[in-house]
Structure formats: C-alpha cells, structure tokens
Amino acid sequence: EMGRQWYEEPRGAKYLCKKNTFDDFVDVARWLIHKKRITVPTKLSCEGRSAGGLLIGAVLNQAPELFRAAILGVPFVDVVPTMIDAGIPLTVVEWEEWGNPNEEKYHRY
C-alpha cells in the first residue's frame, strides 16, 4: 500500500494509469510463485467482484498461466458502454475514478 498520494499521482492507479492495477496484481502472483515460493500456479486462485471482477478478467488475459482458478462475481467488464451512459446510476460518480469515456483521451485508453 503506497497510500492515496501515490494513487492520485500521474503514475498511480487512477484514470489513464488503471493498467498499473492489473500489472501489480500479476507481479504479486509472480512474486508469490517465483520469489517467495509460497505456492505454484496449479494451486493459486483469485477472486474479484464488480470492479474487482474487471481486475481478475484483465489479469487472466494478461497471465493465465499463473492461476488454476478464478471467480468473477458480477464482474464489471463492459466498462466503456456502461460508463458512457450518464443515465445509469452511479456512472457519473465513477468518472472521478475511471475518467469520463465521453472524453476522447479516456475513451481511447
């Protein structure tokens, strides 16, 4: 945990740096397997719900060889179509976290 300041900084985990979240998760799995030797891929699982489901979906695509099983509970994986619609409850509030995909720089990311 590097705190809120890191999270808010340009290279943190917010807005156009969201991919760092996925990279960090994969890096921790690799660390557990290769450096700490606490587990092996055939015994490692992961779980995420809602935006955590997005995380798990992304890391499974990024490094499927690291995980034996994964649970995605009500995963938020269709981000752009959902976030574009300001009429969906909570969408506008989430722009603070994800950026507004109605703006091209966020939509492209």
N, C-alpha and C positions, 0 to 999 in steps of 0.2 A: 504494500500500500504506500503510494507516494504522495497521497493527500490531494486535496481539492485544487491547490495551486497547479500541480503538475497536470491534473485532469483538464484544467481550463487553458493551459498554455497551448501554443500552436502545434506542438508535437505530442500532445497528450492523447486523450481517447475520445474527444468530442468533435463534432462537426466533420471536417474533412480529414480527420485522423482516426475515425472509427475502426479502420482496419488494424490499428495497433492493438485493440482489444482482442481480435482474433489471433494475431501473431503472438501476443503474450500468452494466451491460453495454450497454444501449440508449444511454445517454448517451455512452459511449465511441465507439460506432459513429457516432452523430450528430456527435461532435467530429471524428472522422477524416474524415468526409464534408464537413461544412459549415465547420468552423473551420480545420482543417489542410489540407483539400483534397488529402489523400493518395490518396483513392480515390473511387469513386462506387458507388451501390448495385448497379449491374449487374456490378461486379467484386468485391464484398465477400461473403465466405463466413464461416461459423463452424462450429465443431465442439465436441462435448462428449460425454463418456462417463459412464454411470452417473448420479450426481447432476449432472454437467455436462450430461448429456442433458436433465435436467429444466430446467436453465438455458436451454439452446437452445430447447427446446419452449416455454418461457414467453416468451422474447423474440421468437420467431417469431409467437406470438399477439399480443404487445404491439405489435410494429412490423415486420410482414412486408415492408413497403416498403423496408427498409434492407438486405436481404440477397438475393443472387442464388441462393445455395445454402447448404445446411446438412447436416451429418452428425450424426446422433444415434446413438451407439454404445451398445448395451444401455441405453437411457435409463430412468432411474428416474422414471417419470411417473405411476404409480399409487400415490402416496405414502400417502394415508390408509389404504386397505385393507391395504397392506403393513405400515405402522407400527403398526397396531392389534394385529396378531398377534405377541405376545411370543414365540411358539414359533419364529418364523422366525429363523435365525441372524443375528446382528449387530443385530437390531432394537432390543433394549433398550439396547445401547450407543449407538445413534444417537439415542436420546431426549435425550441430552446436547446434541446438535447441533440437532435439529429440534423438540424438545418431545415430550411423550407425548400422542398424539391420543386416548388414553382419558380425558384430562382435557379438559373442555368448551372451555376457552379456546384450547387448541391445535387441537382438532378443528374449531372454527368458523373459525379462521384459515386 
